[in-house]
């Protein structure tokens, strides 16, 4: 039985989702992968970093979080005021970084990841900020220290996008990628295609928890820009800056435009696209995030509601489309779990 010591930094929705999966799938992990995961530390912004060398009790942690009680109420723990201090003072085999996404400077997640990699700790992350702004730097740092950095959960949650490219499509020359990468905007555009107006559907999406109180990151396309930058780095090996992505959100889309597209047999979707300017690996990438009226026969045009999808255009496989959830507590937790299992196989 392989024993892996795990630290979860960012014990919010996603971190708790991973912890819940570790608990409910404990026997499956033991039976199928001969893997025992021991959660030795967790942290959140309110209660700091707690550590127990023998392992923390996951049901206790989830109960404390549900009742909004301090994690420090867990018995027999050591405590540090913040995650960075705790990471530097303790040990683990793998760090799961699930703090909030900051697309300005990627803090505090990027500091957590750098600290872990420098200590020789493998990192799995759901945080889009470090992946979007510094993927190449962090992957190089991981290589220098002989550890892995895996980022499956940063694009389409637990839907296997990056692992499909890196493993399932190994040897394929991908020349373009197009995708629907934000469930909030897809939900809004799907509802507008049924005759409803933008303001009404946005309010509904906020009520259902699909959209934040301030929906700017979603509806103006910034969230999709971040995922586009991640795909540029991990699929094409090219580092782009946010300003290199031509961005247009959906706030200017009218019901009349939706109806006109439907009259032409098309559907408007917010589409992220990456394509090489020439058929050469080092050719510059063109990156765009914009509403596009797609022909009904386009696979992306059939993706509705909060679902996401990504189409890869390549040489030997022509086009491959992957459809699945792009957000959610357990869905994103599953992306982290898949990466944890992948890392454990190399330990």
PyMOL commands that set and color helices and strands:
alter all, ss='L'
color gray80, all
select helices_A, chain A and resi 13-24+26-33+58-66+71-73+83-89+109-118+128-144+152-154+162-168+183-192+198-207+216-219+222-235+242-244+255-263+299-302+329-344
alter helices_A, ss='H'
color red, helices_A
select strands_A, chain A and resi 2-9+35-44+48-51+78-80+94-97+122-125+149-150+174-180+245-247+266-276+285-295+307-314+319-325
alter strands_A, ss='S'
color yellow, strands_A
deselect
rebuild
show_as cartoon
